[in-house]
């Protein structure tokens, strides 16, 4: 089982030694010289047992149950249930805002009176709860802020707190227990030094807390404001949700239209691609036909050229037929050139050259004959009948 005790927060540092970690020092509870004195709920702390159990303070959570989503004003412990099998109290509505790493017994002045107390030092997580730390620093001086330490029974005692001399309504002394948590509250305890709130086998259902009228009104106003703000935010959120749903619906419609457009574009592209492929296939076939036609044309042109060359050679041979080899010899160079490349030399030019040579030869022959005739002695000519017998040149008298 467990017990809880209210106590004032002793000190909160104005400086952070490590960024985001705010040092804090608190009085967990007062320690009494004997069990003739006790806190309002009947618990009397004995220093011997406190010293024996204070090691469990190290690592203990500092928690708060917040009133609103702003996480600034703490209210209660956040307790939700006690687990039956091991009597473990559950604080599912509490939020961990820090932890303790040191505990010791010391004399502390509270309300002008020096008291023996259990003191704990730790840090608050200001990085995650800045509004809470700001609220805490602002309200510490007004005694609005208190703390409540929680103790639980050890596992070896089945979760029950063991009291020296047994449990009693007033003057009971916790002997075997563990410190389990420390809740920061905004309720004002009746005992200014410390009040223990216990959760043992006799008190499981109700927390013994008192609240002055001012704090009660402040809390009610805070709760009312929080509810009103929550309702307003709820309506605002739903309006945003409706807007977002409408936007999502429009986006879905736009996406569907875009998908239809893409599908149509894909169909058009496929159609164009098919037409292009067919055209390319037709072009390939046409190019092949063109190449075949061009090859046939080249072959035909070659045959025509061959036939034309043969006809030209035949025409030349026909033109040269009337002439002898000797007569053709004057145009041998031209004839050879023509045979090598018909048409490169005019047939008339070849024949003309031969004829010219023949005329020239005839003229030269005529001239030669003329010259030969001119060399005969006209005076030596005689009548054959009267002079055949006189053949002696001495007998010829030209005159």
HELIX and SHEET records of a PDB file:
HELIX    1   1 UNK A   47  UNK A   53  1                                   7    
HELIX    2   2 UNK A   54  UNK A   57  5                                   4    
HELIX    3   3 UNK A  130  UNK A  139  1                                  10    
HELIX    4   4 UNK A  140  UNK A  142  5                                   3    
HELIX    5   5 UNK A  155  UNK A  157  5                                   3    
HELIX    6   6 UNK A  213  UNK A  320  1                                 108    
HELIX    7   7 UNK A  325  UNK A  328  1                                   4    
HELIX    8   8 UNK A  329  UNK A  331  5                                   3    
HELIX    9   9 UNK A  332  UNK A  340  1                                   9    
HELIX   10  10 UNK A  347  UNK A  374  1                                  28    
HELIX   11  11 UNK A  378  UNK A  380  5                                   3    
HELIX   12  12 UNK A  384  UNK A  387  1                                   4    
HELIX   13  13 UNK A  393  UNK A  395  5                                   3    
SHEET    1   A 8 UNK A  74  UNK A  76  0                                        
SHEET    2   A 8 UNK A  61  UNK A  66 -1                                        
SHEET    3   A 8 UNK A  95  UNK A 110 -1                                        
SHEET    4   A 8 UNK A 113  UNK A 125 -1                                        
SHEET    5   A 8 UNK A  21  UNK A  30 -1                                        
SHEET    6   A 8 UNK A   2  UNK A  12 -1                                        
SHEET    7   A 8 UNK A 146  UNK A 152 -1                                        
SHEET    8   A 8 UNK A 178  UNK A 185 -1                                        
SHEET    1   B 7 UNK A  74  UNK A  76  0                                        
SHEET    2   B 7 UNK A  61  UNK A  66 -1                                        
SHEET    3   B 7 UNK A  95  UNK A 110 -1                                        
SHEET    4   B 7 UNK A 113  UNK A 125 -1                                        
SHEET    5   B 7 UNK A  21  UNK A  30 -1                                        
SHEET    6   B 7 UNK A   2  UNK A  12 -1                                        
SHEET    7   B 7 UNK A 194  UNK A 199 -1                                        
SHEET    1   C 2 UNK A  81  UNK A  83  0                                        
SHEET    2   C 2 UNK A  88  UNK A  90 -1                                        
SHEET    1   D 2 UNK A 162  UNK A 164  0                                        
SHEET    2   D 2 UNK A 173  UNK A 176 -1                                        
END                                                                             
